[in-house]
Amino acid sequence: MEFYKTFYAADNLNFSVDDNIKELFMCWAVYFGWSIVFLTLLYSFDIRDRERRLAAVREEALSAQMRALRYQVNPHFLFNTLNSIAGLIEEGSATRAERMVLSLSTFLRTTLTLDPFHDVRLSEELTLQEEYLEIEHERFSDRMTFHIDMPDDVRHALVPSLILQPLIENAIKHGVGAMAGKVSISLSARRETGRLRVIVENDMPMETVGPKPAGMGVGLKNVADRLRARFQDDGQFSAGPAAPGVYRAALDMPWRTE
């Protein structure tokens, strides 16, 4: 304002102190107003960008969830279950067949009605997996054992719904289904320095040279995709041989109870 008045302004302008203070006040008011507008627009653009990223994460999570559901209720699983039910009926084992039908009904109803964006208590996830295991136990009752090891407080931790299903199905398919002898499957969970660590282990055939069995890794990839969609870099998943004849899948995610 001072430079403008000195070099460019007309001679009849008022150069009084009061007038100058008023003009400077107006300049600062305009500057402050435009600054507020600029910051508001910047904040608005940032909010919209976050909303777009959140929408992309939700879409990825939903896609991963749907792929996981399709994997869980794939025709091969349904065919084997229904075939086992038919075999039990033919053998006259109506009670076992009825238990299997009820377990299948509960499992399908629950998996298809779960909200893919809602987490569940680990205890609720285990209850659902028990329905699935009840089905498989009727098929492999003489060759499969399942053991759960976790403190009571860990059962209250929140996990993505159905996150354990592909791991347990993978253990049964490539463990029990691939071996003639008895197979042990174990599930353990621990709280470690603000993190939840869940491990699923199963016996499996000794490593042999050759391609992996068909379908090996599909369910594991679904789990990794869901963890990445849900927690970004804060969720980790690993899978592979832990010892000769033992396969391990491990989940590591933030500890949450609410």
MODELLER restraints for C-alpha pairs under 7 A, 6 or more apart:
rsr = mdl.restraints
at = mdl.atoms
rsr.add(forms.Gaussian(group=physical.xy_distance, feature=features.Distance(at['CA:57:A'], at['CA:229:A']), mean=5.68, stdev=0.5))
rsr.add(forms.Gaussian(group=physical.xy_distance, feature=features.Distance(at['CA:60:A'], at['CA:229:A']), mean=6.04, stdev=0.5))
rsr.add(forms.Gaussian(group=physical.xy_distance, feature=features.Distance(at['CA:61:A'], at['CA:226:A']), mean=5.84, stdev=0.5))
rsr.add(forms.Gaussian(group=physical.xy_distance, feature=features.Distance(at['CA:61:A'], at['CA:229:A']), mean=5.16, stdev=0.5))
rsr.add(forms.Gaussian(group=physical.xy_distance, feature=features.Distance(at['CA:61:A'], at['CA:230:A']), mean=6.55, stdev=0.5))
rsr.add(forms.Gaussian(group=physical.xy_distance, feature=features.Distance(at['CA:62:A'], at['CA:116:A']), mean=6.19, stdev=0.5))
rsr.add(forms.Gaussian(group=physical.xy_distance, feature=features.Distance(at['CA:64:A'], at['CA:222:A']), mean=6.17, stdev=0.5))
rsr.add(forms.Gaussian(group=physical.xy_distance, feature=features.Distance(at['CA:64:A'], at['CA:225:A']), mean=6.24, stdev=0.5))
rsr.add(forms.Gaussian(group=physical.xy_distance, feature=features.Distance(at['CA:64:A'], at['CA:226:A']), mean=5.65, stdev=0.5))
rsr.add(forms.Gaussian(group=physical.xy_distance, feature=features.Distance(at['CA:65:A'], at['CA:116:A']), mean=6.14, stdev=0.5))
rsr.add(forms.Gaussian(group=physical.xy_distance, feature=features.Distance(at['CA:65:A'], at['CA:226:A']), mean=6.95, stdev=0.5))
rsr.add(forms.Gaussian(group=physical.xy_distance, feature=features.Distance(at['CA:68:A'], at['CA:222:A']), mean=5.90, stdev=0.5))
rsr.add(forms.Gaussian(group=physical.xy_distance, feature=features.Distance(at['CA:71:A'], at['CA:219:A']), mean=6.97, stdev=0.5))
rsr.add(forms.Gaussian(group=physical.xy_distance, feature=features.Distance(at['CA:72:A'], at['CA:166:A']), mean=6.72, stdev=0.5))
rsr.add(forms.Gaussian(group=physical.xy_distance, feature=features.Distance(at['CA:84:A'], at['CA:139:A']), mean=6.57, stdev=0.5))
rsr.add(forms.Gaussian(group=physical.xy_distance, feature=features.Distance(at['CA:85:A'], at['CA:97:A']), mean=5.18, stdev=0.5))
rsr.add(forms.Gaussian(group=physical.xy_distance, feature=features.Distance(at['CA:85:A'], at['CA:100:A']), mean=6.82, stdev=0.5))
rsr.add(forms.Gaussian(group=physical.xy_distance, feature=features.Distance(at['CA:88:A'], at['CA:94:A']), mean=6.70, stdev=0.5))
rsr.add(forms.Gaussian(group=physical.xy_distance, feature=features.Distance(at['CA:88:A'], at['CA:96:A']), mean=6.93, stdev=0.5))
rsr.add(forms.Gaussian(group=physical.xy_distance, feature=features.Distance(at['CA:88:A'], at['CA:97:A']), mean=5.57, stdev=0.5))
rsr.add(forms.Gaussian(group=physical.xy_distance, feature=features.Distance(at['CA:89:A'], at['CA:97:A']), mean=6.19, stdev=0.5))
rsr.add(forms.Gaussian(group=physical.xy_distance, feature=features.Distance(at['CA:100:A'], at['CA:135:A']), mean=5.44, stdev=0.5))
rsr.add(forms.Gaussian(group=physical.xy_distance, feature=features.Distance(at['CA:103:A'], at['CA:131:A']), mean=5.27, stdev=0.5))
rsr.add(forms.Gaussian(group=physical.xy_distance, feature=features.Distance(at['CA:103:A'], at['CA:132:A']), mean=6.98, stdev=0.5))
rsr.add(forms.Gaussian(group=physical.xy_distance, feature=features.Distance(at['CA:103:A'], at['CA:134:A']), mean=6.68, stdev=0.5))
rsr.add(forms.Gaussian(group=physical.xy_distance, feature=features.Distance(at['CA:103:A'], at['CA:135:A']), mean=6.24, stdev=0.5))
rsr.add(forms.Gaussian(group=physical.xy_distance, feature=features.Distance(at['CA:104:A'], at['CA:135:A']), mean=6.68, stdev=0.5))
rsr.add(forms.Gaussian(group=physical.xy_distance, feature=features.Distance(at['CA:107:A'], at['CA:128:A']), mean=6.58, stdev=0.5))
rsr.add(forms.Gaussian(group=physical.xy_distance, feature=features.Distance(at['CA:107:A'], at['CA:131:A']), mean=5.93, stdev=0.5))
rsr.add(forms.Gaussian(group=physical.xy_distance, feature=features.Distance(at['CA:107:A'], at['CA:132:A']), mean=6.36, stdev=0.5))
rsr.add(forms.Gaussian(group=physical.xy_distance, feature=features.Distance(at['CA:116:A'], at['CA:161:A']), mean=6.86, stdev=0.5))
rsr.add(forms.Gaussian(group=physical.xy_distance, feature=features.Distance(at['CA:118:A'], at['CA:160:A']), mean=6.94, stdev=0.5))
rsr.add(forms.Gaussian(group=physical.xy_distance, feature=features.Distance(at['CA:118:A'], at['CA:161:A']), mean=6.94, stdev=0.5))
rsr.add(forms.Gaussian(group=physical.xy_distance, feature=features.Distance(at['CA:119:A'], at['CA:158:A']), mean=5.89, stdev=0.5))
rsr.add(forms.Gaussian(group=physical.xy_distance, feature=features.Distance(at['CA:119:A'], at['CA:159:A']), mean=5.37, stdev=0.5))
rsr.add(forms.Gaussian(group=physical.xy_distance, feature=features.Distance(at['CA:119:A'], at['CA:160:A']), mean=4.53, stdev=0.5))
rsr.add(forms.Gaussian(group=physical.xy_distance, feature=features.Distance(at['CA:119:A'], at['CA:161:A']), mean=5.45, stdev=0.5))
rsr.add(forms.Gaussian(group=physical.xy_distance, feature=features.Distance(at['CA:120:A'], at['CA:158:A']), mean=5.34, stdev=0.5))
rsr.add(forms.Gaussian(group=physical.xy_distance, feature=features.Distance(at['CA:120:A'], at['CA:159:A']), mean=5.60, stdev=0.5))
rsr.add(forms.Gaussian(group=physical.xy_distance, feature=features.Distance(at['CA:120:A'], at['CA:160:A']), mean=6.27, stdev=0.5))
rsr.add(forms.Gaussian(group=physical.xy_distance, feature=features.Distance(at['CA:120:A'], at['CA:161:A']), mean=5.63, stdev=0.5))
rsr.add(forms.Gaussian(group=physical.xy_distance, feature=features.Distance(at['CA:121:A'], at['CA:155:A']), mean=6.67, stdev=0.5))
rsr.add(forms.Gaussian(group=physical.xy_distance, feature=features.Distance(at['CA:121:A'], at['CA:156:A']), mean=5.36, stdev=0.5))
rsr.add(forms.Gaussian(group=physical.xy_distance, feature=features.Distance(at['CA:121:A'], at['CA:157:A']), mean=5.55, stdev=0.5))
rsr.add(forms.Gaussian(group=physical.xy_distance, feature=features.Distance(at['CA:121:A'], at['CA:158:A']), mean=4.61, stdev=0.5))
rsr.add(forms.Gaussian(group=physical.xy_distance, feature=features.Distance(at['CA:121:A'], at['CA:159:A']), mean=6.27, stdev=0.5))
rsr.add(forms.Gaussian(group=physical.xy_distance, feature=features.Distance(at['CA:122:A'], at['CA:155:A']), mean=4.96, stdev=0.5))
rsr.add(forms.Gaussian(group=physical.xy_distance, feature=features.Distance(at['CA:122:A'], at['CA:156:A']), mean=6.00, stdev=0.5))
rsr.add(forms.Gaussian(group=physical.xy_distance, feature=features.Distance(at['CA:122:A'], at['CA:157:A']), mean=5.69, stdev=0.5))
rsr.add(forms.Gaussian(group=physical.xy_distance, feature=features.Distance(at['CA:122:A'], at['CA:158:A']), mean=5.92, stdev=0.5))
rsr.add(forms.Gaussian(group=physical.xy_distance, feature=features.Distance(at['CA:122:A'], at['CA:159:A']), mean=6.08, stdev=0.5))
rsr.add(forms.Gaussian(group=physical.xy_distance, feature=features.Distance(at['CA:123:A'], at['CA:155:A']), mean=4.87, stdev=0.5))
rsr.add(forms.Gaussian(group=physical.xy_distance, feature=features.Distance(at['CA:123:A'], at['CA:156:A']), mean=6.50, stdev=0.5))
rsr.add(forms.Gaussian(group=physical.xy_distance, feature=features.Distance(at['CA:125:A'], at['CA:161:A']), mean=6.68, stdev=0.5))
rsr.add(forms.Gaussian(group=physical.xy_distance, feature=features.Distance(at['CA:125:A'], at['CA:162:A']), mean=6.55, stdev=0.5))
rsr.add(forms.Gaussian(group=physical.xy_distance, feature=features.Distance(at['CA:129:A'], at['CA:165:A']), mean=6.66, stdev=0.5))
rsr.add(forms.Gaussian(group=physical.xy_distance, feature=features.Distance(at['CA:137:A'], at['CA:144:A']), mean=6.95, stdev=0.5))
rsr.add(forms.Gaussian(group=physical.xy_distance, feature=features.Distance(at['CA:143:A'], at['CA:181:A']), mean=6.35, stdev=0.5))
rsr.add(forms.Gaussian(group=physical.xy_distance, feature=features.Distance(at['CA:143:A'], at['CA:182:A']), mean=4.24, stdev=0.5))
rsr.add(forms.Gaussian(group=physical.xy_distance, feature=features.Distance(at['CA:143:A'], at['CA:183:A']), mean=5.97, stdev=0.5))
rsr.add(forms.Gaussian(group=physical.xy_distance, feature=features.Distance(at['CA:144:A'], at['CA:176:A']), mean=6.68, stdev=0.5))
rsr.add(forms.Gaussian(group=physical.xy_distance, feature=features.Distance(at['CA:144:A'], at['CA:182:A']), mean=5.80, stdev=0.5))
rsr.add(forms.Gaussian(group=physical.xy_distance, feature=features.Distance(at['CA:144:A'], at['CA:183:A']), mean=5.07, stdev=0.5))
rsr.add(forms.Gaussian(group=physical.xy_distance, feature=features.Distance(at['CA:144:A'], at['CA:184:A']), mean=5.98, stdev=0.5))
rsr.add(forms.Gaussian(group=physical.xy_distance, feature=features.Distance(at['CA:145:A'], at['CA:183:A']), mean=6.46, stdev=0.5))
rsr.add(forms.Gaussian(group=physical.xy_distance, feature=features.Distance(at['CA:145:A'], at['CA:184:A']), mean=4.94, stdev=0.5))
rsr.add(forms.Gaussian(group=physical.xy_distance, feature=features.Distance(at['CA:145:A'], at['CA:185:A']), mean=6.13, stdev=0.5))
rsr.add(forms.Gaussian(group=physical.xy_distance, feature=features.Distance(at['CA:146:A'], at['CA:184:A']), mean=6.08, stdev=0.5))
rsr.add(forms.Gaussian(group=physical.xy_distance, feature=features.Distance(at['CA:146:A'], at['CA:185:A']), mean=4.81, stdev=0.5))
rsr.add(forms.Gaussian(group=physical.xy_distance, feature=features.Distance(at['CA:146:A'], at['CA:186:A']), mean=5.62, stdev=0.5))
rsr.add(forms.Gaussian(group=physical.xy_distance, feature=features.Distance(at['CA:147:A'], at['CA:185:A']), mean=6.36, stdev=0.5))
rsr.add(forms.Gaussian(group=physical.xy_distance, feature=features.Distance(at['CA:147:A'], at['CA:186:A']), mean=4.63, stdev=0.5))
rsr.add(forms.Gaussian(group=physical.xy_distance, feature=features.Distance(at['CA:147:A'], at['CA:187:A']), mean=6.25, stdev=0.5))
rsr.add(forms.Gaussian(group=physical.xy_distance, feature=features.Distance(at['CA:148:A'], at['CA:186:A']), mean=5.85, stdev=0.5))
rsr.add(forms.Gaussian(group=physical.xy_distance, feature=features.Distance(at['CA:148:A'], at['CA:187:A']), mean=4.85, stdev=0.5))
rsr.add(forms.Gaussian(group=physical.xy_distance, feature=features.Distance(at['CA:148:A'], at['CA:188:A']), mean=5.83, stdev=0.5))
rsr.add(forms.Gaussian(group=physical.xy_distance, feature=features.Distance(at['CA:149:A'], at['CA:187:A']), mean=6.23, stdev=0.5))
rsr.add(forms.Gaussian(group=physical.xy_distance, feature=features.Distance(at['CA:149:A'], at['CA:188:A']), mean=4.63, stdev=0.5))
rsr.add(forms.Gaussian(group=physical.xy_distance, feature=features.Distance(at['CA:149:A'], at['CA:189:A']), mean=6.78, stdev=0.5))
rsr.add(forms.Gaussian(group=physical.xy_distance, feature=features.Distance(at['CA:150:A'], at['CA:188:A']), mean=5.48, stdev=0.5))
rsr.add(forms.Gaussian(group=physical.xy_distance, feature=features.Distance(at['CA:150:A'], at['CA:189:A']), mean=5.07, stdev=0.5))
rsr.add(forms.Gaussian(group=physical.xy_distance, feature=features.Distance(at['CA:150:A'], at['CA:190:A']), mean=6.38, stdev=0.5))
rsr.add(forms.Gaussian(group=physical.xy_distance, feature=features.Distance(at['CA:154:A'], at['CA:189:A']), mean=6.97, stdev=0.5))
rsr.add(forms.Gaussian(group=physical.xy_distance, feature=features.Distance(at['CA:154:A'], at['CA:190:A']), mean=6.54, stdev=0.5))
rsr.add(forms.Gaussian(group=physical.xy_distance, feature=features.Distance(at['CA:154:A'], at['CA:191:A']), mean=6.73, stdev=0.5))
rsr.add(forms.Gaussian(group=physical.xy_distance, feature=features.Distance(at['CA:156:A'], at['CA:257:A']), mean=6.25, stdev=0.5))
rsr.add(forms.Gaussian(group=physical.xy_distance, feature=features.Distance(at['CA:157:A'], at['CA:255:A']), mean=6.70, stdev=0.5))
rsr.add(forms.Gaussian(group=physical.xy_distance, feature=features.Distance(at['CA:157:A'], at['CA:256:A']), mean=5.64, stdev=0.5))
rsr.add(forms.Gaussian(group=physical.xy_distance, feature=features.Distance(at['CA:157:A'], at['CA:257:A']), mean=4.79, stdev=0.5))
rsr.add(forms.Gaussian(group=physical.xy_distance, feature=features.Distance(at['CA:158:A'], at['CA:256:A']), mean=5.51, stdev=0.5))
rsr.add(forms.Gaussian(group=physical.xy_distance, feature=features.Distance(at['CA:158:A'], at['CA:257:A']), mean=5.44, stdev=0.5))
rsr.add(forms.Gaussian(group=physical.xy_distance, feature=features.Distance(at['CA:163:A'], at['CA:223:A']), mean=6.34, stdev=0.5))
rsr.add(forms.Gaussian(group=physical.xy_distance, feature=features.Distance(at['CA:166:A'], at['CA:219:A']), mean=4.92, stdev=0.5))
rsr.add(forms.Gaussian(group=physical.xy_distance, feature=features.Distance(at['CA:166:A'], at['CA:220:A']), mean=6.70, stdev=0.5))
rsr.add(forms.Gaussian(group=physical.xy_distance, feature=features.Distance(at['CA:167:A'], at['CA:200:A']), mean=6.93, stdev=0.5))
rsr.add(forms.Gaussian(group=physical.xy_distance, feature=features.Distance(at['CA:167:A'], at['CA:219:A']), mean=6.85, stdev=0.5))
rsr.add(forms.Gaussian(group=physical.xy_distance, feature=features.Distance(at['CA:167:A'], at['CA:220:A']), mean=6.69, stdev=0.5))
rsr.add(forms.Gaussian(group=physical.xy_distance, feature=features.Distance(at['CA:170:A'], at['CA:219:A']), mean=6.82, stdev=0.5))
rsr.add(forms.Gaussian(group=physical.xy_distance, feature=features.Distance(at['CA:171:A'], at['CA:202:A']), mean=5.80, stdev=0.5))
rsr.add(forms.Gaussian(group=physical.xy_distance, feature=features.Distance(at['CA:174:A'], at['CA:204:A']), mean=6.80, stdev=0.5))
rsr.add(forms.Gaussian(group=physical.xy_distance, feature=features.Distance(at['CA:175:A'], at['CA:183:A']), mean=6.73, stdev=0.5))
rsr.add(forms.Gaussian(group=physical.xy_distance, feature=features.Distance(at['CA:175:A'], at['CA:202:A']), mean=6.41, stdev=0.5))
rsr.add(forms.Gaussian(group=physical.xy_distance, feature=features.Distance(at['CA:175:A'], at['CA:203:A']), mean=5.78, stdev=0.5))
rsr.add(forms.Gaussian(group=physical.xy_distance, feature=features.Distance(at['CA:175:A'], at['CA:204:A']), mean=4.57, stdev=0.5))
rsr.add(forms.Gaussian(group=physical.xy_distance, feature=features.Distance(at['CA:176:A'], at['CA:183:A']), mean=5.67, stdev=0.5))
rsr.add(forms.Gaussian(group=physical.xy_distance, feature=features.Distance(at['CA:179:A'], at['CA:204:A']), mean=6.93, stdev=0.5))
rsr.add(forms.Gaussian(group=physical.xy_distance, feature=features.Distance(at['CA:179:A'], at['CA:205:A']), mean=6.45, stdev=0.5))
rsr.add(forms.Gaussian(group=physical.xy_distance, feature=features.Distance(at['CA:183:A'], at['CA:203:A']), mean=5.53, stdev=0.5))
rsr.add(forms.Gaussian(group=physical.xy_distance, feature=features.Distance(at['CA:184:A'], at['CA:202:A']), mean=5.71, stdev=0.5))
rsr.add(forms.Gaussian(group=physical.xy_distance, feature=features.Distance(at['CA:184:A'], at['CA:203:A']), mean=5.83, stdev=0.5))
rsr.add(forms.Gaussian(group=physical.xy_distance, feature=features.Distance(at['CA:185:A'], at['CA:201:A']), mean=5.70, stdev=0.5))
rsr.add(forms.Gaussian(group=physical.xy_distance, feature=features.Distance(at['CA:185:A'], at['CA:202:A']), mean=4.37, stdev=0.5))
rsr.add(forms.Gaussian(group=physical.xy_distance, feature=features.Distance(at['CA:185:A'], at['CA:203:A']), mean=6.84, stdev=0.5))
rsr.add(forms.Gaussian(group=physical.xy_distance, feature=features.Distance(at['CA:186:A'], at['CA:200:A']), mean=5.73, stdev=0.5))
rsr.add(forms.Gaussian(group=physical.xy_distance, feature=features.Distance(at['CA:186:A'], at['CA:201:A']), mean=5.29, stdev=0.5))
rsr.add(forms.Gaussian(group=physical.xy_distance, feature=features.Distance(at['CA:186:A'], at['CA:202:A']), mean=6.45, stdev=0.5))
rsr.add(forms.Gaussian(group=physical.xy_distance, feature=features.Distance(at['CA:187:A'], at['CA:199:A']), mean=5.71, stdev=0.5))
rsr.add(forms.Gaussian(group=physical.xy_distance, feature=features.Distance(at['CA:187:A'], at['CA:200:A']), mean=4.60, stdev=0.5))
rsr.add(forms.Gaussian(group=physical.xy_distance, feature=features.Distance(at['CA:187:A'], at['CA:201:A']), mean=6.60, stdev=0.5))
rsr.add(forms.Gaussian(group=physical.xy_distance, feature=features.Distance(at['CA:188:A'], at['CA:198:A']), mean=5.77, stdev=0.5))
rsr.add(forms.Gaussian(group=physical.xy_distance, feature=features.Distance(at['CA:188:A'], at['CA:199:A']), mean=5.28, stdev=0.5))
rsr.add(forms.Gaussian(group=physical.xy_distance, feature=features.Distance(at['CA:188:A'], at['CA:200:A']), mean=6.65, stdev=0.5))
rsr.add(forms.Gaussian(group=physical.xy_distance, feature=features.Distance(at['CA:189:A'], at['CA:197:A']), mean=5.58, stdev=0.5))
rsr.add(forms.Gaussian(group=physical.xy_distance, feature=features.Distance(at['CA:189:A'], at['CA:198:A']), mean=4.30, stdev=0.5))
rsr.add(forms.Gaussian(group=physical.xy_distance, feature=features.Distance(at['CA:189:A'], at['CA:199:A']), mean=6.31, stdev=0.5))
rsr.add(forms.Gaussian(group=physical.xy_distance, feature=features.Distance(at['CA:190:A'], at['CA:196:A']), mean=6.00, stdev=0.5))
rsr.add(forms.Gaussian(group=physical.xy_distance, feature=features.Distance(at['CA:190:A'], at['CA:197:A']), mean=5.40, stdev=0.5))
rsr.add(forms.Gaussian(group=physical.xy_distance, feature=features.Distance(at['CA:190:A'], at['CA:198:A']), mean=6.64, stdev=0.5))
rsr.add(forms.Gaussian(group=physical.xy_distance, feature=features.Distance(at['CA:191:A'], at['CA:197:A']), mean=6.34, stdev=0.5))
rsr.add(forms.Gaussian(group=physical.xy_distance, feature=features.Distance(at['CA:194:A'], at['CA:254:A']), mean=6.52, stdev=0.5))
rsr.add(forms.Gaussian(group=physical.xy_distance, feature=features.Distance(at['CA:194:A'], at['CA:255:A']), mean=5.31, stdev=0.5))
rsr.add(forms.Gaussian(group=physical.xy_distance, feature=features.Distance(at['CA:195:A'], at['CA:252:A']), mean=6.80, stdev=0.5))
rsr.add(forms.Gaussian(group=physical.xy_distance, feature=features.Distance(at['CA:195:A'], at['CA:253:A']), mean=5.75, stdev=0.5))
rsr.add(forms.Gaussian(group=physical.xy_distance, feature=features.Distance(at['CA:195:A'], at['CA:254:A']), mean=4.62, stdev=0.5))
rsr.add(forms.Gaussian(group=physical.xy_distance, feature=features.Distance(at['CA:195:A'], at['CA:255:A']), mean=4.52, stdev=0.5))
rsr.add(forms.Gaussian(group=physical.xy_distance, feature=features.Distance(at['CA:196:A'], at['CA:252:A']), mean=5.76, stdev=0.5))
rsr.add(forms.Gaussian(group=physical.xy_distance, feature=features.Distance(at['CA:196:A'], at['CA:253:A']), mean=5.37, stdev=0.5))
rsr.add(forms.Gaussian(group=physical.xy_distance, feature=features.Distance(at['CA:196:A'], at['CA:254:A']), mean=5.90, stdev=0.5))
rsr.add(forms.Gaussian(group=physical.xy_distance, feature=features.Distance(at['CA:196:A'], at['CA:255:A']), mean=5.02, stdev=0.5))
rsr.add(forms.Gaussian(group=physical.xy_distance, feature=features.Distance(at['CA:197:A'], at['CA:251:A']), mean=5.56, stdev=0.5))
rsr.add(forms.Gaussian(group=physical.xy_distance, feature=features.Distance(at['CA:197:A'], at['CA:252:A']), mean=4.62, stdev=0.5))
rsr.add(forms.Gaussian(group=physical.xy_distance, feature=features.Distance(at['CA:197:A'], at['CA:253:A']), mean=6.70, stdev=0.5))
rsr.add(forms.Gaussian(group=physical.xy_distance, feature=features.Distance(at['CA:198:A'], at['CA:250:A']), mean=5.69, stdev=0.5))
rsr.add(forms.Gaussian(group=physical.xy_distance, feature=features.Distance(at['CA:198:A'], at['CA:251:A']), mean=5.02, stdev=0.5))
rsr.add(forms.Gaussian(group=physical.xy_distance, feature=features.Distance(at['CA:198:A'], at['CA:252:A']), mean=6.62, stdev=0.5))
rsr.add(forms.Gaussian(group=physical.xy_distance, feature=features.Distance(at['CA:199:A'], at['CA:248:A']), mean=6.86, stdev=0.5))
rsr.add(forms.Gaussian(group=physical.xy_distance, feature=features.Distance(at['CA:199:A'], at['CA:249:A']), mean=5.75, stdev=0.5))
rsr.add(forms.Gaussian(group=physical.xy_distance, feature=features.Distance(at['CA:199:A'], at['CA:250:A']), mean=4.42, stdev=0.5))
rsr.add(forms.Gaussian(group=physical.xy_distance, feature=features.Distance(at['CA:199:A'], at['CA:251:A']), mean=6.35, stdev=0.5))
rsr.add(forms.Gaussian(group=physical.xy_distance, feature=features.Distance(at['CA:200:A'], at['CA:248:A']), mean=5.78, stdev=0.5))
rsr.add(forms.Gaussian(group=physical.xy_distance, feature=features.Distance(at['CA:200:A'], at['CA:249:A']), mean=5.28, stdev=0.5))
rsr.add(forms.Gaussian(group=physical.xy_distance, feature=features.Distance(at['CA:200:A'], at['CA:250:A']), mean=6.47, stdev=0.5))
rsr.add(forms.Gaussian(group=physical.xy_distance, feature=features.Distance(at['CA:201:A'], at['CA:246:A']), mean=6.80, stdev=0.5))
rsr.add(forms.Gaussian(group=physical.xy_distance, feature=features.Distance(at['CA:201:A'], at['CA:247:A']), mean=5.55, stdev=0.5))
rsr.add(forms.Gaussian(group=physical.xy_distance, feature=features.Distance(at['CA:201:A'], at['CA:248:A']), mean=4.45, stdev=0.5))
rsr.add(forms.Gaussian(group=physical.xy_distance, feature=features.Distance(at['CA:201:A'], at['CA:249:A']), mean=6.47, stdev=0.5))
rsr.add(forms.Gaussian(group=physical.xy_distance, feature=features.Distance(at['CA:202:A'], at['CA:246:A']), mean=5.74, stdev=0.5))
rsr.add(forms.Gaussian(group=physical.xy_distance, feature=features.Distance(at['CA:202:A'], at['CA:247:A']), mean=5.46, stdev=0.5))
rsr.add(forms.Gaussian(group=physical.xy_distance, feature=features.Distance(at['CA:202:A'], at['CA:248:A']), mean=6.77, stdev=0.5))
rsr.add(forms.Gaussian(group=physical.xy_distance, feature=features.Distance(at['CA:203:A'], at['CA:245:A']), mean=5.67, stdev=0.5))
rsr.add(forms.Gaussian(group=physical.xy_distance, feature=features.Distance(at['CA:203:A'], at['CA:246:A']), mean=4.68, stdev=0.5))
rsr.add(forms.Gaussian(group=physical.xy_distance, feature=features.Distance(at['CA:203:A'], at['CA:247:A']), mean=6.35, stdev=0.5))
rsr.add(forms.Gaussian(group=physical.xy_distance, feature=features.Distance(at['CA:204:A'], at['CA:245:A']), mean=5.10, stdev=0.5))
rsr.add(forms.Gaussian(group=physical.xy_distance, feature=features.Distance(at['CA:204:A'], at['CA:246:A']), mean=5.71, stdev=0.5))
rsr.add(forms.Gaussian(group=physical.xy_distance, feature=features.Distance(at['CA:204:A'], at['CA:247:A']), mean=6.51, stdev=0.5))
rsr.add(forms.Gaussian(group=physical.xy_distance, feature=features.Distance(at['CA:205:A'], at['CA:245:A']), mean=5.60, stdev=0.5))
rsr.add(forms.Gaussian(group=physical.xy_distance, feature=features.Distance(at['CA:206:A'], at['CA:244:A']), mean=6.25, stdev=0.5))
rsr.add(forms.Gaussian(group=physical.xy_distance, feature=features.Distance(at['CA:206:A'], at['CA:245:A']), mean=4.76, stdev=0.5))
rsr.add(forms.Gaussian(group=physical.xy_distance, feature=features.Distance(at['CA:224:A'], at['CA:237:A']), mean=5.84, stdev=0.5))
rsr.add(forms.Gaussian(group=physical.xy_distance, feature=features.Distance(at['CA:227:A'], at['CA:235:A']), mean=5.56, stdev=0.5))
rsr.add(forms.Gaussian(group=physical.xy_distance, feature=features.Distance(at['CA:227:A'], at['CA:236:A']), mean=6.93, stdev=0.5))
rsr.add(forms.Gaussian(group=physical.xy_distance, feature=features.Distance(at['CA:228:A'], at['CA:235:A']), mean=6.33, stdev=0.5))
rsr.add(forms.Gaussian(group=physical.xy_distance, feature=features.Distance(at['CA:234:A'], at['CA:253:A']), mean=6.49, stdev=0.5))
rsr.add(forms.Gaussian(group=physical.xy_distance, feature=features.Distance(at['CA:235:A'], at['CA:252:A']), mean=5.79, stdev=0.5))
rsr.add(forms.Gaussian(group=physical.xy_distance, feature=features.Distance(at['CA:235:A'], at['CA:253:A']), mean=4.60, stdev=0.5))
rsr.add(forms.Gaussian(group=physical.xy_distance, feature=features.Distance(at['CA:236:A'], at['CA:251:A']), mean=6.09, stdev=0.5))
rsr.add(forms.Gaussian(group=physical.xy_distance, feature=features.Distance(at['CA:236:A'], at['CA:252:A']), mean=5.02, stdev=0.5))
rsr.add(forms.Gaussian(group=physical.xy_distance, feature=features.Distance(at['CA:236:A'], at['CA:253:A']), mean=6.46, stdev=0.5))
rsr.add(forms.Gaussian(group=physical.xy_distance, feature=features.Distance(at['CA:237:A'], at['CA:250:A']), mean=5.75, stdev=0.5))
rsr.add(forms.Gaussian(group=physical.xy_distance, feature=features.Distance(at['CA:237:A'], at['CA:251:A']), mean=4.86, stdev=0.5))
rsr.add(forms.Gaussian(group=physical.xy_distance, feature=features.Distance(at['CA:237:A'], at['CA:252:A']), mean=6.27, stdev=0.5))
rsr.add(forms.Gaussian(group=physical.xy_distance, feature=features.Distance(at['CA:238:A'], at['CA:249:A']), mean=5.80, stdev=0.5))
rsr.add(forms.Gaussian(group=physical.xy_distance, feature=features.Distance(at['CA:238:A'], at['CA:250:A']), mean=5.32, stdev=0.5))
rsr.add(forms.Gaussian(group=physical.xy_distance, feature=features.Distance(at['CA:238:A'], at['CA:251:A']), mean=6.88, stdev=0.5))
rsr.add(forms.Gaussian(group=physical.xy_distance, feature=features.Distance(at['CA:239:A'], at['CA:248:A']), mean=5.62, stdev=0.5))
rsr.add(forms.Gaussian(group=physical.xy_distance, feature=features.Distance(at['CA:239:A'], at['CA:249:A']), mean=4.19, stdev=0.5))
rsr.add(forms.Gaussian(group=physical.xy_distance, feature=features.Distance(at['CA:239:A'], at['CA:250:A']), mean=6.27, stdev=0.5))
rsr.add(forms.Gaussian(group=physical.xy_distance, feature=features.Distance(at['CA:240:A'], at['CA:247:A']), mean=5.71, stdev=0.5))
rsr.add(forms.Gaussian(group=physical.xy_distance, feature=features.Distance(at['CA:240:A'], at['CA:248:A']), mean=5.60, stdev=0.5))
rsr.add(forms.Gaussian(group=physical.xy_distance, feature=features.Distance(at['CA:240:A'], at['CA:249:A']), mean=6.61, stdev=0.5))
rsr.add(forms.Gaussian(group=physical.xy_distance, feature=features.Distance(at['CA:241:A'], at['CA:247:A']), mean=4.35, stdev=0.5))
rsr.add(forms.Gaussian(group=physical.xy_distance, feature=features.Distance(at['CA:241:A'], at['CA:248:A']), mean=5.93, stdev=0.5))
rsr.add(forms.Gaussian(group=physical.xy_distance, feature=features.Distance(at['CA:242:A'], at['CA:248:A']), mean=5.64, stdev=0.5))
